[in-house]
Amino acid sequence: MIHIREIDHIVLRVRDLEAMATFYCAVLGCRVERRQDTIGLLQLRAGASLLDLVPVDGQLGRLGGAAPGAEGRNLDHFCFRVEPFDAAAIRAELAAAGVASEPAASRYGAEGEGPSIYLRDPEGNTVELKGPAWSSR
């Protein structure tokens, strides 16, 4: 039987590679791990996982068809586990970067029910920032 431990990586097809890289690095704290410009791939380190950005006009991106847009997406949302999780501080940091976010809400995740915040990246992808499960009392 296959046992999944965690998300290894997510691949987003993007229209504006530099805007997306700036958002994920400057706002959410990812860092560039590897670039493969010949095939059109930028890999960002997101904690223990990778977030791959593939320009839609690059070698890999052209294989996926039309660019993501309001008419359809390849992904509903993805979630990064954030620690420490201080909802007010996270939302203030996002606001300072010009990024709108929803109020923190309790949602179920890999560790159980706990706080999370939804926001959108520059190309409209929904990103969830997840805190730890509420402690059982």
N, C-alpha and C positions, 0 to 999 in steps of 0.2 A: 504494500500500500504506500502511496505517496503521502508524505507529511510536510505540509507547507509551514515554514517558520515565520516568514515576514515578507514584505514586498521588497524585491531586489531592485527593480527600476520601473519607471513609467516613461513612455515616449510620447511627447506632444509634438504634433505637426504644427508649425508656426509660420505666420506671415512675416513678422518682423523679429528676426533672431536677436538683434542687439537690444531692442526694447525688452524682450522677454528675459534675456540674460541679465540685464540691469535690474529688472524687477526681482527675479529670484535671488540674485546675489546681494544687491544693495538693501532690499526691503526684507527678505526672508532669511538672509544669512547663508545661502548656499555658496559654494565656491566652485570655480572651474576646475575640473579634474582632468579632462582630456578633450582635445579638439581633433576632429578628422575632417578638415575642410574639403578634401578631395571627394568625399562621399556625402558631405553635408550633415555633420553630426557634431553637436556640442554636448558634452556630458558634464553635468553639475553634480557635485556631492551634496546630498541632502541627508545629513546625519549618517546612518548606516546604509542608506539607500542612494540610488542615482536617479536623477531626473534628466532624461535625454531630450534635447531640443533639436528638431529636424526641420529645416526650412522647406516649405512646400515647393520651392522652385529648385531645390537641390536634387542630387542623384537619388537619394533615398526618399525624399519628400514627394517627388513626382510619381512614385509608385503608388501613393495613397489616394490619387485622384484629386478632386477639388479641395481648395483650402477650407479650413474650418470657418464657419460663419453662423449667423443667426438662424439659418435654415436647418442646421444640423451639426452635430458634434460627434467626435469619436469617443467621447468620455463624458459621463455625467459630472463627476467630481473626483478628486483624490484627497487624501488626508495625510498630513504630516503630524506625528506625535511630537508635541512641544514640551520641553521641560527646562526650567520651571515654567509653570503655567499661571500667569497673573493676568486675568482677562482685561482689567483696566489698563495695565501697563502695555499689554500687547496692542489693544485698540488705540491707545495714545500714540504708540510708535507707528502704527499703520497710518493714522490720521496725519501725523507729522510728515510722512512720506507721500501724502496725498492719496492714500488708498482708503476707500470706503469699506466698512465692514459691518456685519450684522451684530447685534448684541449677543453676548455669550448665551448659549442655551445648553440644556442637558441632552446629550445624545449618546446612543450606544456605540461603542467601538470595540476594538480587539481586547482591551483590558476591562471592559464593562461600561456601565453608565457613568458619564462624567461630562465636564464642561467642554464646549467647543465653540469656535468662531468661524463663520463663513465669510469669504471675501472673493473677489474676482481678480485675475491677473490681467495684464494689458490687452489680451485677446479674448477675454470673456470666459475663460475657464474658471469654474468654481473650485476654490481651494479651501479645505477645512483644516484648521489648526486645532488639534485635540489635546486636551489635558488628561490627567490621570483619572482613573475611576474614582467615584466618590467612595470614601471609606465606609465600610459597613459598621453600623453601630448597634 
